[in-house]
Amino acid sequence: MCGIVGFVNGEFHADKFSSVIVEMLSMQMHRGPDEFGYYVDEKFAIGAARLSIVDIANGHQPMSDFSKRFWIAYNGEIYNHVEIKNALQNEGVEFFTNTDTEVVLNAWILWGIDGIARLDGAFSFVIYDKKLGKLYLVRDRFGEKPLYYFYQFGSIIFSSEIKSFLKYPNFKFRFNIENIKSVFLTWTGFGESTVFEGIKKISPGCYLEFTLNDGISIHKYDTFEDSLRKNKGIFKGSFDEAKEQVRFLLSKSVKNRLPNEVSAAIYLSGGIDSSIIAKEALANSIGQLNTFSISFNQSAYDESKDQLAISKYLGSNHHSILVTNELISKNFSEAVWHAEIPLFRSAPVPMLILSKYVSRSGFKVALTGEGADEIFLGYDLFKEVLVRSEWEGTSENERLHAIENIYKYMGHYKNSNNKIIQNHFSRIGGDRADVLFSHLYRFNNSKIAMRIFLANQFATKKTLEKVSKEFSSLSNLDLLERAQCLETETLLSSYLLSSQGDRMVMASSVEGRCPFLGKDIVDFANSLPLEYKLKNKLEEKHILKSAYSDLLPEFVLKKNKRPYRSPDSIALMSGDAWKILNKFIPAAYNEYAEVFDIDFCQALISKVKSAASGSVSIGPGEDSAFVLLTSLAYLHDFFIDRNFPENKKVCPPIMVSFRGNLGGS
């Protein structure tokens, strides 16, 4: 695991390339605290900050092939690298290390982008072909590992994290207001967009090609949509055969993600996904099973009872950390600093706190349950889309029954309050042919956050048109397939795997691994009939529950799906959120007078303050709007005003320093 930085055709003398690379790497020491390395020549410069996990002694980066023509800076892990290595050796390729970095490099050299499509892993990497003067930026199928770039006037800058651009000479940050509106409406960035002008991300399953003469071009090579289209309906076996295959593939995926040279932690939420991973880790590990969890002192968020019960059942060495409102408030700005995007919930903050605990406990790797809900249809959203699609043809009693089954874990949706949901579904309506049909209910919940902007109704309409255009290729899929693609390419990629995932664990130099996103598992799940995953249109993850019915306790199998949440504005009230907001609001008034509804922002802040004293209550929409506004204020302070946290740690040793123009190192 590493942090990557680099640039081509920098607007300063090549003698400064190496010092600029080291400065940029210093902003990502959390991603690679063990060693730095770089390659520079007259035009190109790439660097890597390394977190050593595989072949610790020999995996220095950047790495070249024997001829020094190709150079790679690589971030991630390839879980089938032994299999790929064997295939390459059968083609006559010689290896000098046991790293997956060298496997990726040689797969690229021999097979090109077709070789990358064979990889099962979480990765982003940069390859420089010195002979042809070409640069490639590549990202994995789900976007588990980040990679950003800025291209202008024939020059390109790239990095695993945006914060490294702060150390590139004369780089100036500006907000992209339209993209900020998109985040406030849809909760995430999508496609290449970021909230900063000119800075883009490599989309999941895509790669960028750059040459000095031709500039950049973007290409898709392996996306979730591709897998869904390719595998739909090809499984012809029985349900029992499907269960057996699911268990086999998950066991293999967990085994491949357990490191050989360092210990792994297992994140245990108390639900079925993390319990399956813990059970398979126990079966495939030779050491003590170490599980980690978050607990809260508010029952609405706390799942520690179930966490302790499953840990006792598995016999794990369990670790739990209590996350208080004060801890959330204290760590919120740091979470925003690492996320580099406005947050609509505080939920990433406890994950940041947990990663610190895991790191202090001596672990470099953590296995998590992300991806199971998207692949095996675990979210309410998938049930909602089916219910809403048949809304006009159902009776009131049928509607009430459907709503009760969807939201049975949420007490405030019972009895008479179900009428409220009925009204919401009826009001939102929507055209089934609309590519965004599945997500309109969610987007409607963002209407309060959109009031932060002037002309918010026009902004909402314009943003929805933009999102719809981005995903127009999904129009010929069925409703559930569209919903899956939208969910995996937005909330999963840009939030769960990023803001709440990679960014929070890597902030403490811990690598997150997601067994449910294994290539074989995803392809197999996409081949199964709908009924295997969503039985009777209401029982989520049916195949998973059935496959592990003899291996997990009944309370896990029958537990209602419960979204992970943490206290939001009520937690931020206990800290200094007011200070950053008091600083941001005047700046917003002066710099963005035609963008933000300052009166609404001040009214929202005032209401949240009043809620702190218990004199008023705030709803979920106001909660989310306040978190978004506060996190945007921190981003403005860090990047626009450049009041960012400087790295005060001593940089690690530089293990690779190759100057191509001098012909040696």
N, C-alpha and C positions, 0 to 999 in steps of 0.2 A: 504494500500500500504506500502511496506516495502523493506528493503534491507536485504538479507540473507547472512550469512557466516557460516563456520564451517569446521571441519576436523575430521578425524578418525585416531587413531594410530599415533599421532604426535610424532616426533623424539625429544621430550623433556619431562620433568617431568610433570605429570598431575597437579601439583600445579600451573603451569604457564598457564594452559588452559584458565582460565577465563580472565587473563590479555591480552593474545594474541587475544581472541575473541573480547574484547573491542577495542583493537588497530585496528583490521580488520574492525570492525563496524565504527570506526571513519572516515574511508575513504569513507563511504557511508552515512554520516549524511544528505546529500541532499535528499537521498531516504527515510530517517526516522528521521526527526529532533525532533520528539515529545518525544520519549522514546527509551531506549535500554533494551534488556533482553537476558539472555543466560541460557542454560542447559549444564552441564558438568558432566562426570563421569570418570572412569579410562581410557577409550579409546575414547569416543565420546564427541564432543563439537559442539553445534549449537547456533547461535545467530541471533537476529533480531533487526533492527533499524526501528521503526514504524512511519508512517505517518497516524495519526488517522483520519478516515473518517466514519466508521461504528461502532456503539456502542463504542463511544469514551471512556467512563468510564471503560469498562470491557474487552476490547479486547487486553489485554497485551499478549506479545509473548516472547519466545516460549510458546505454550499452550499444556497442556497434557489432556488425558482423565482422568476420575475419578480415575482409578487404578494406574496412573502414569507409565503405561507400554508404551503407545504411546506418542510421542512428535512431534509437528509440528512447523516449522518456515515457514511462508506463505507470499507471495508477490502477490498482485493482488486483483481482485474483482470478485465475482460470482454473476451474475445478476439474476439468477433464484434460489438463495439460499433459498428463502422463500418456494418455491415449493418443493425443495429437502428436506428442513427441515421438512415440513409436511409429506412427504413420510417416512422419518426416524422415526418421532414420531409415525406414524401408525404402525411401526415395534417395538415400545416400547422403542425407544431411548430417553433418558432424556437429556435436554439441560440446561445449566447454564448461557449462555450469548445470546445476539442477533447477534453475529458476524458470518460472513460467514466462518471465520477460523474454528470455531467449527463445522460448517456444513461439510466442506471439511474433517476434521479429522474423524468425525463419518461416513461419506460416505465411506471413505477408510476402516475403521475398519469393517463395516458391509458388504460392497459389493466389496472391493478391487478395482482393476483398472477399473472394469466395472462401479463402482460408479463415477469415475472421468470422464468417457466418457459421463456421463449424464450432466455434468456441462456446463453451458453457461457462459463463462467468459474469462478474461485475467488473467493468473496466472502462477506462478512457485512456487514450494514449496518443502520442505524437510520433510520427515517423518522418525522418528527413532523408530523402534520396539525394545525396551530394552530387552525384554524376549528372542527374537530370535537373537539379535545382528545384525539386518538388517537395512540398510539405503536405502531410496528411494528418488531419485531426479526426479521431474516430471515437464513437461512444457506443456503449452496449445497448441491447434491445430495450431495456426498461429505463435506462438513464440512472442506474444505481450510483454511478460515479460521475461527478460534474466535470464540465469542460466549457470554458467561455472564450470568446474572441472579440477583438475590435479590429475592423478593417477600414482603412482610409488611405486614399492616394497611393496605392501600391504597397503600403506597409500593413503588416498584421501583428497584433499582440495577442497572446493566448495564455490562459492560466486555469488551474483547477478551481480557483476561487477569485472572485472579483477584487477582493481587497489587495491583491498583489499589484493591481494597476495603480494603486496609490503610490507605489515606489517607482513607477515608470516615469522618466523625466518629462515634466510639463504636461502630464495627463490631467485633464480637467473633467470632473463629473458633473453631469446635468441630469435631472429627472426627465424621464419620458412619461408625460402626464397621461397619454392614452393607455399606455401599458399599466400604469398605476390604477387607472379606472378598471381595467380588465381584472386585476388582482382583487380589487375591492368587490367586484361583482361575482367572479367565478372562484375566488379563494386562492387561485394559483396563477402562475405564469404558464403560458402554453406555447407550443412551437418553439421558435428561437427567442421569444421575447424575454427581456428583463426590464426592470423599472428604471434603468439608466440608458440615456441616449447613446446609441451607437454600439453598446455592448450587447452581444447576442450569445446564446448558448447553442452548442451542437445538440440537435434534437435526438431523442432516443432512437437507436437503430439507424443512425445516419453518419456520414463522414463528409468532411470538407477537404477539397483538393486546392492547393495554392501553388502558383508559379509567379515569378516576378513579371513575366510578359503577359500572362493571361488572367491574372487576378485569382478570384475564388469561384468555386462552383460547389454546390451542395448536392449530395446523392443519398437516397435511401438504400439500405442493403438488407435489413432484417428487423421488422417491426412486429408488435403484437398483432396488428391488423393482418399482416402477411401470414402469421401463424394461424390465425382464426380462419382466414379464407382457405388456406392450404389443407387444414386438417378437419374442417367441418364435415361431420357425418361419416368419417372413414372407419370408426370403430364399429365392428359388427358382432362383437362378442356378447356374452351374458353379463348380467349385473355382478354376479360372483367373480367372474373373470376380471371385470373392471376393478372391483375391490382389491383383488390380489395384485393387479398391476399398480394401482395407486400406492399400496404399501411397499411394493418392491422399489418403485421409483423414489418415493420419499425416503426410504431407508438409504438408498444409494446417494441421494442428494445430501442428506445430513452427513453421512460418512465422508463424502468428498469435501465437505465444508469444515470438518473438524481438522484443525492444523496439527502437523506432526511435530513441529519444533517449539511451539508455545502452547499454553493452556487456553481453553475457550470457556467463556461464560454463556449461559443460556438465559435469555430474558423470559420470565415467566409471568404472564398476565393473569392467569387463572382460567383462561378460555381454552377452547379445543385446539386452536392452531399452535400456540406455544407449548401446550401439553404434549401434542404429537411430536414436536421437535425435541422436547426434553426426553420423551420416551425413546425415540430413535437414537438420540445422543447417548443415552444410558446403554442401549443395546450395542452401540458401535464404538464405545469408548472403553479404554482399558483403565482409566483413572476415575477419581471421584467426580461425580456430577455436581457442578456448581451452578446454582440457579440464583437469579437476581430479580428483585421486584421493587415496585414503588407502592407506598401506602399513603393514604391521606387521612386526616382527622375528621373529614366530612364524609358521612355515609353515602352521599350522592355520587361520590367519585371513588370511594375506597372498595377494593376487591381483595384485600389482604386475607380475608377468611378463606376464600377459594384458593388463593396462592399458597397459603400454608398447608391446606388440605392436600393439594396435588403434590406439593414438595414432600410431604410426609409419605404419601402413597408411593412416590418414586424413590424415596430414601436419599434425596439430594442434600447437599450442604447448602442450605438456603440463606441468602442475604437479603435483607429488606431495608430500605431507607424511607423514613417518614418525610414527606414533602409538605411543608407548611406554606401558608400564604406569604409569610415573610421571606421564605426561601425563594418562592416564585418571583416575588418583587425584586429581591436582591440580584437574581440571576437573569432577569428579563432582558436587560440591555445587552448582556453578553450573548444571549441566544439570538437576538436580532443581528448583532455583529457577525455571528457565524452564518446565520440563515441568508443574509443579504437580500431579503425580500420582506415586504410587510406581512406580518402574521395575523391571521384572523382568529386564532386561539392562542392560549398560553400553553397548550399541550406540549410543544417542543421543550419547554423549560424544564419540566421534571425529567425528561429524557437526557437533557444536558447534565442535570444534577446526578442522575443515575450513572452516566458515563464517567463522571469524575470519580464516583465511588468504585466503579468497576476497575478503572485505571489504578486507583490507589491500592486496590486489592491484588494487583499484579497481573491483570489480564490484558492482552492485546487484541483479542478476538471475541466477538459476541454474536451468537446466533439468534435471530429474531423471526417473528411470524408474518412479516409483511408479505403481501401478495396473495395469501390464501383467499381473502374475501373477494378480490377481483377475479381470480381464476375459477373459484368454485362457487361463485354467486352468493356470498355471505351477507351483503349489505341490504338494508331496507330498500335502498334505491331500486334494486332489481325487482323486488316485489311490487314496489310502488308503480313502476312503469307498466307492469302487466295489469294491475288493478285499474290504473288510469286509462289504459288503452281500451278497456271494456266498460268504462264508467257509464256511458250513455245507455248501455243495454242491460244494466243491472238494477235491481230493486233497492230501496233504502235499507232493508234488513241485510241484504247481501253486501251492501257497501259497509255497513256498520261491522259486520262479521269480519270482512277483509281487513278493515282498519284495526280492529282489536287484535287480530293475529299478527299484523305487521309490527305494531307498537306495544306488544304485551309486556315489554320490560320497562316501559315509561308510564309511571303511575298517573301523570297528569293528562294522559291521553285516554283514560278509561271513562266509562259511563257517558255522562252528558257532554264531556269535552270532545268525544269523538265527532260530535256534530261540527265542531270547529274545523277538524280535518276534512270532513265532508265538504264544507263550504270552501276550504282552500282548494281542494281538488276540482270542485265545480268551477270555481272562479278562474283558476289557471288554465284549465282546459288544454288547449294546444292541438296542433295538427300532427297526427301520427306520422306524417311524412316529413315533418320538420326534423332535421338531423339532430337538433338539440332537445327533442321532445322529452327524453328521459331525465334531463337535468333542469328543466324549467322550474320545477317545484323548488329545487335547491336555490337556483338563481333568484327566485322570488323572495327568498328569505334574506337576500342581501340588499333589499330596497332601502333599509335604514342606513346602511353603510354608504350607499350611493348618494344619499342626501348630503354627504360631506362636500359634494361637488355642486357647483352652480349648474343650472339647466340639467338636473340629474336624470329626468325622464328621457331627454334627447341623448344623454351620455349612455344610458342603459340600452336604448335602442341601437345606437351606433356600435356599442361594444358587442351586443349579441349578433349583429350582422357580421362583425369582424370574426368572432369565434365560429359562427356558422360557415363562413367562407373557408376558414382554416381546416375544418373537418368535412368539407363537401364530399370527399371521397367515400365517406361512410354511408352515403344516401341509399345505396343499393343493398345494404345489410338489413337484417330484421331488427326490431326494436331492442331486444336484449343484446344483440351483438353490437349495435351502435352504443348502447349504454356501457358495455364492457370496454369498448375501445376508448370512449370519452373518459371513462374513469381511470383507465390505466395510463392514458397519455396526458392527463391533467393532474388529478389529485394524487395518484400513486407516484408518478414520476417527479412532479414538481413540489410535492408537499411531504407525503409519507416517507418517500425514499430520500428526500433532500432536506427540507427544513426540519422535519421531525426525525429524520433518519441519519444519513451520512454526515450531515453538518454537525449534529449534536454528538454523535459518537466520536467522530474524528477530531472534534474540538479538544478531546482528552486523549488523543492518539490511540483510539480503539477502533478496530475495523468491524463494521457490521456485515453479517452475511445472512442471506435470505434463502433458505432451502426451497421454499414454495415457488421461487422464481427460476428454478432449474429449467433449462431448455426442454428436456424430455418431459418434465411434469406439465409444463405449460402446453406443449404440443399435444400431449395425451388428453389433458382436460378439455382442450378445444375440440377434440375428436368425439367426445361423449355426448349422448343425447341430453337434452335439457332436463328431462325427468330425473336423471341420475344426480344432477347437481341441485336442482330446485324442485323437490317433489311436491306435487299438487300445487305448484306455483307459490308455495308458502313456506315449505321446510327447507331452509338454507343448508348448503354444504352436506346434502344427504349422503353422498358417496363417502365423504370423509368420516362422518359419524358411523356409518355402517362398517367401513374398513377397519376402524379402531374400536369397535364395540366390545371386543374381548380383551383389549389391552389397556383401556382407560376406565376409570370409575364412572358410575352412572351419573353422578352430579355434574361431571364435566360434559358428558354427552348430551344431557338434557338442559344444560344451562342456556338460557336465552341469550342471543347475541346482544352484547352491551358495548356501545362505542366507548373507546378510551377518551376521557375528558379530564380536565383539571380546572380549578377555579380561575376565572378570567379577570374581569375588571375588579371584582371584590378583592382579589389578591394584589393587583397593581395599586389599589387604593392604599395599601399598607406601606407603600414605599415612596419613592421620589419621582413617580411618573409626572406629577404636577410640575416639577421643575423643567423637565424637557419640553412639556407641552406649553408652558409659559414662555419658553424660549422660541418654540417653533411657530406659535400662532402669529406673533408680530412679523416673523420672517415670511410666513405664508401670505399675510396681508400685503406685505411690500413686494414680494417676488412673484406671487401667484394670485394677484387680486382678481383676475378674471377666471380663476380655476376653482378655488375653494369657497364654499359658503361659510364665511367666518362666523356669522351669527349662529348658524346651526352648530358649528364646531364648539363654540363657547357654551351654547345651551346644553349640548351633550356632556361636556366636561362638568358643567355645573350640576347636572342631574346625577352624574356618577358620584360626585362629591357628596351630594345630599343622600345618596343611597348608602354611603359609608356610615352615616349617622343613623340609618334605619328609618329616616323620615319618608322615603319613597322607595319603590322597587323598580328594577330595570329588567327588561325582557331580553331574550336571546339575541335579537337583532341589535339592540343597543350595546349589549355586551361585546359582540363581535366588532361593531363599528368603533367602539372605544379602543379595543386592542389593536385594530388596524391603524387608527389614527396615531396612537402612541408609538407603535413600531415604526411608522413612517417618519415620525418626529426624530426618532433615534437614527434612522438611516440618513436623514438630512444632516444631522449633527456629525455623523461619522464620515460621510462621503462628500457632501456638498460643502460643509464648513470645515471638513478635514480635522475634526477633533476626535481622531481615532486612537484606540489603544496601541501604543508602540510595543513591539516585542522587546522585553528587557532581559530575556534569557540569552546565554552565550550560544552562538550558532554551533552546530555540530561540525565535525571534521569534514573537509572537502575531499572525497575519495576519488573523484574523477574530475580532471581539469584538462580537457583536450582542446587545443587550438588548431583547427583545421588548416588555417592559412600558414602555420609554421611547420605543419607536417608531423607533429609529435606532441607528447604530453609531459 
